[in-house]
């Protein structure tokens, strides 16, 4: 949470990996959701 857990300078800094991590998490969650829905359909 910007301003609560992390300062703006850290989030917006040149070495920040927050956006990359958020994108990776999104893809992992989508993959898990597809897998769960596929497994439920097959049963």
Biopython code that builds the backbone (N, CA, C, O; Angstrom):
import numpy as np
from Bio.PDB.StructureBuilder import StructureBuilder

atoms = [
    (1, "UNK", "N", (0.829, -1.167, 0.000)),
    (1, "UNK", "CA", (0.000, 0.000, 0.000)),
    (1, "UNK", "C", (0.882, 1.242, 0.000)),
    (1, "UNK", "O", (1.650, 1.496, 0.928)),
    (2, "UNK", "N", (0.740, 1.988, -1.058)),
    (2, "UNK", "CA", (1.542, 3.193, -1.244)),
    (2, "UNK", "C", (1.323, 4.153, -0.074)),
    (2, "UNK", "O", (0.191, 4.491, 0.271)),
    (3, "UNK", "N", (2.418, 4.576, 0.517)),
    (3, "UNK", "CA", (2.354, 5.540, 1.605)),
    (3, "UNK", "C", (2.130, 4.925, 2.971)),
    (3, "UNK", "O", (2.407, 5.565, 3.985)),
    (4, "UNK", "N", (1.634, 3.699, 3.023)),
    (4, "UNK", "CA", (1.415, 3.037, 4.306)),
    (4, "UNK", "C", (2.512, 2.017, 4.590)),
    (4, "UNK", "O", (3.137, 2.047, 5.650)),
    (5, "UNK", "N", (2.742, 1.116, 3.640)),
    (5, "UNK", "CA", (3.755, 0.084, 3.821)),
    (5, "UNK", "C", (5.071, 0.457, 3.154)),
    (5, "UNK", "O", (6.145, 0.089, 3.631)),
    (6, "UNK", "N", (4.982, 1.183, 2.057)),
    (6, "UNK", "CA", (6.160, 1.536, 1.264)),
    (6, "UNK", "C", (6.048, 2.998, 0.846)),
    (6, "UNK", "O", (4.968, 3.475, 0.497)),
    (7, "UNK", "N", (7.163, 3.694, 0.888)),
    (7, "UNK", "CA", (7.146, 5.102, 0.478)),
    (7, "UNK", "C", (7.061, 5.217, -1.040)),
    (7, "UNK", "O", (7.407, 4.286, -1.767)),
    (8, "UNK", "N", (6.603, 6.354, -1.497)),
    (8, "UNK", "CA", (6.510, 6.611, -2.937)),
    (8, "UNK", "C", (7.867, 6.474, -3.617)),
    (8, "UNK", "O", (7.960, 5.975, -4.738)),
    (9, "UNK", "N", (8.914, 6.919, -2.935)),
    (9, "UNK", "CA", (10.252, 6.872, -3.525)),
    (9, "UNK", "C", (10.683, 5.440, -3.815)),
    (9, "UNK", "O", (11.318, 5.179, -4.836)),
    (10, "UNK", "N", (10.346, 4.522, -2.933)),
    (10, "UNK", "CA", (10.715, 3.117, -3.131)),
    (10, "UNK", "C", (9.894, 2.514, -4.263)),
    (10, "UNK", "O", (10.443, 1.821, -5.119)),
    (11, "UNK", "N", (8.607, 2.763, -4.281)),
    (11, "UNK", "CA", (7.740, 2.212, -5.327)),
    (11, "UNK", "C", (8.136, 2.737, -6.696)),
    (11, "UNK", "O", (8.192, 1.975, -7.661)),
    (12, "UNK", "N", (8.408, 4.017, -6.788)),
    (12, "UNK", "CA", (8.702, 4.650, -8.071)),
    (12, "UNK", "C", (10.183, 4.641, -8.425)),
    (12, "UNK", "O", (10.566, 5.145, -9.481)),
    (13, "UNK", "N", (11.016, 4.080, -7.564)),
    (13, "UNK", "CA", (12.453, 4.086, -7.797)),
    (13, "UNK", "C", (12.862, 3.247, -9.001)),
    (13, "UNK", "O", (12.113, 2.385, -9.461)),
    (14, "UNK", "N", (14.054, 3.515, -9.495)),
    (14, "UNK", "CA", (14.531, 2.836, -10.708)),
    (14, "UNK", "C", (14.761, 1.346, -10.490)),
    (14, "UNK", "O", (14.744, 0.585, -11.457)),
    (15, "UNK", "N", (14.974, 0.909, -9.261)),
    (15, "UNK", "CA", (15.209, -0.505, -8.982)),
    (15, "UNK", "C", (13.961, -1.222, -8.472)),
    (15, "UNK", "O", (14.033, -2.391, -8.091)),
    (16, "UNK", "N", (12.850, -0.553, -8.461)),
    (16, "UNK", "CA", (11.610, -1.148, -7.968)),
    (16, "UNK", "C", (11.176, -2.298, -8.869)),
    (16, "UNK", "O", (11.217, -2.185, -10.094)),
    (17, "UNK", "N", (10.766, -3.390, -8.266)),
    (17, "UNK", "CA", (10.297, -4.570, -9.000)),
    (17, "UNK", "C", (8.824, -4.856, -8.708)),
    (17, "UNK", "O", (8.329, -5.945, -9.000)),
    (18, "UNK", "N", (8.141, -3.893, -8.141)),
    (18, "UNK", "CA", (6.762, -4.097, -7.704)),
    (18, "UNK", "C", (5.838, -4.405, -8.875)),
    (18, "UNK", "O", (5.008, -5.308, -8.776)),
    (19, "UNK", "N", (5.964, -3.679, -9.976)),
    (19, "UNK", "CA", (5.095, -3.908, -11.133)),
    (19, "UNK", "C", (5.356, -5.293, -11.718)),
    (19, "UNK", "O", (4.415, -6.003, -12.072)),
    (20, "UNK", "N", (6.633, -5.683, -11.822)),
    (20, "UNK", "CA", (6.971, -7.017, -12.334)),
    (20, "UNK", "C", (6.391, -8.108, -11.436)),
    (20, "UNK", "O", (5.841, -9.093, -11.930)),
    (21, "UNK", "N", (6.510, -7.936, -10.133)),
    (21, "UNK", "CA", (5.985, -8.920, -9.197)),
    (21, "UNK", "C", (4.466, -9.001, -9.274)),
    (21, "UNK", "O", (3.900, -10.092, -9.212)),
    (22, "UNK", "N", (3.809, -7.868, -9.406)),
    (22, "UNK", "CA", (2.349, -7.860, -9.512)),
    (22, "UNK", "C", (1.903, -8.569, -10.788)),
    (22, "UNK", "O", (0.916, -9.304, -10.778)),
    (23, "UNK", "N", (2.625, -8.353, -11.880)),
    (23, "UNK", "CA", (2.269, -9.022, -13.135)),
    (23, "UNK", "C", (2.475, -10.532, -13.014)),
    (23, "UNK", "O", (1.634, -11.309, -13.467)),
    (24, "UNK", "N", (3.578, -10.948, -12.412)),
    (24, "UNK", "CA", (3.822, -12.376, -12.224)),
    (24, "UNK", "C", (2.744, -13.014, -11.355)),
    (24, "UNK", "O", (2.291, -14.123, -11.637)),
    (25, "UNK", "N", (2.335, -12.317, -10.303)),
    (25, "UNK", "CA", (1.284, -12.839, -9.425)),
    (25, "UNK", "C", (-0.028, -12.991, -10.191)),
    (25, "UNK", "O", (-0.745, -13.976, -10.015)),
    (26, "UNK", "N", (-0.337, -12.010, -11.041)),
    (26, "UNK", "CA", (-1.571, -12.068, -11.817)),
    (26, "UNK", "C", (-1.577, -13.305, -12.720)),
    (26, "UNK", "O", (-2.579, -14.015, -12.794)),
    (27, "UNK", "N", (-0.457, -13.561, -13.406)),
    (27, "UNK", "CA", (-0.391, -14.713, -14.297)),
    (27, "UNK", "C", (-0.474, -16.026, -13.515)),
    (27, "UNK", "O", (-1.103, -16.980, -13.972)),
    (28, "UNK", "N", (0.150, -16.075, -12.356)),
    (28, "UNK", "CA", (0.081, -17.272, -11.519)),
    (28, "UNK", "C", (-1.352, -17.520, -11.053)),
    (28, "UNK", "O", (-1.816, -18.661, -11.057)),
    (29, "UNK", "N", (-2.049, -16.472, -10.654)),
    (29, "UNK", "CA", (-3.434, -16.614, -10.208)),
    (29, "UNK", "C", (-4.338, -17.053, -11.356)),
    (29, "UNK", "O", (-5.225, -17.885, -11.170)),
    (30, "UNK", "N", (-4.112, -16.495, -12.538)),
    (30, "UNK", "CA", (-4.910, -16.896, -13.706)),
    (30, "UNK", "C", (-4.671, -18.361, -14.037)),
    (30, "UNK", "O", (-5.614, -19.093, -14.339)),
    (31, "UNK", "N", (-3.418, -18.791, -13.982)),
    (31, "UNK", "CA", (-3.095, -20.186, -14.258)),
    (31, "UNK", "C", (-3.746, -21.124, -13.263)),
    (31, "UNK", "O", (-4.275, -22.167, -13.647)),
    (32, "UNK", "N", (-3.715, -20.771, -12.004)),
    (32, "UNK", "CA", (-4.349, -21.585, -10.973)),
    (32, "UNK", "C", (-5.853, -21.651, -11.179)),
    (32, "UNK", "O", (-6.457, -22.712, -11.023)),
    (33, "UNK", "N", (-6.460, -20.528, -11.526)),
    (33, "UNK", "CA", (-7.902, -20.492, -11.746)),
    (33, "UNK", "C", (-8.296, -21.383, -12.928)),
    (33, "UNK", "O", (-9.280, -22.120, -12.851)),
    (34, "UNK", "N", (-7.530, -21.314, -14.014)),
    (34, "UNK", "CA", (-7.809, -22.163, -15.177)),
    (34, "UNK", "C", (-7.668, -23.627, -14.797)),
    (34, "UNK", "O", (-8.509, -24.449, -15.160)),
    (35, "UNK", "N", (-6.611, -23.957, -14.068)),
    (35, "UNK", "CA", (-6.392, -25.344, -13.656)),
    (35, "UNK", "C", (-7.536, -25.836, -12.773)),
    (35, "UNK", "O", (-8.038, -26.943, -12.967)),
    (36, "UNK", "N", (-7.949, -25.021, -11.807)),
    (36, "UNK", "CA", (-9.042, -25.421, -10.918)),
    (36, "UNK", "C", (-10.349, -25.602, -11.688)),
    (36, "UNK", "O", (-11.085, -26.557, -11.440)),
    (37, "UNK", "N", (-10.640, -24.702, -12.609)),
    (37, "UNK", "CA", (-11.873, -24.813, -13.387)),
    (37, "UNK", "C", (-11.832, -26.017, -14.320)),
    (37, "UNK", "O", (-12.853, -26.670, -14.533)),
    (38, "UNK", "N", (-10.674, -26.312, -14.873)),
    (38, "UNK", "CA", (-10.533, -27.471, -15.754)),
    (38, "UNK", "C", (-10.704, -28.762, -14.963)),
    (38, "UNK", "O", (-11.379, -29.687, -15.416)),
    (39, "UNK", "N", (-10.105, -28.826, -13.799)),
    (39, "UNK", "CA", (-10.231, -30.012, -12.954)),
    (39, "UNK", "C", (-11.681, -30.219, -12.526)),
    (39, "UNK", "O", (-12.162, -31.352, -12.517)),
    (40, "UNK", "N", (-12.378, -29.158, -12.176)),
    (40, "UNK", "CA", (-13.775, -29.268, -11.746)),
    (40, "UNK", "C", (-14.655, -29.738, -12.898)),
    (40, "UNK", "O", (-15.597, -30.503, -12.689)),
    (41, "UNK", "N", (-14.356, -29.289, -14.101)),
    (41, "UNK", "CA", (-15.145, -29.674, -15.270)),
    (41, "UNK", "C", (-14.943, -31.148, -15.604)),
    (41, "UNK", "O", (-15.875, -31.816, -16.053)),
    (42, "UNK", "N", (-13.737, -31.657, -15.390)),
    (42, "UNK", "CA", (-13.419, -33.039, -15.730)),
    (42, "UNK", "C", (-14.008, -34.037, -14.742)),
    (42, "UNK", "O", (-14.022, -35.236, -15.019)),
    (43, "UNK", "N", (-14.485, -33.577, -13.614)),
    (43, "UNK", "CA", (-14.984, -34.527, -12.608)),
    (43, "UNK", "C", (-16.466, -34.653, -12.618)),
    (43, "UNK", "O", (-17.026, -35.414, -11.829)),
]
sb = StructureBuilder()
sb.init_structure("model")
sb.init_model(0)
sb.init_chain("A")
sb.init_seg("    ")
for serial, (resi, resn, name, xyz) in enumerate(atoms, 1):
    if name == "N":
        sb.init_residue(resn, " ", resi, " ")
    sb.init_atom(name, np.array(xyz, "f"), 0.0, 1.0, " ", f" {name:<3s}", serial, name[0])
structure = sb.get_structure()
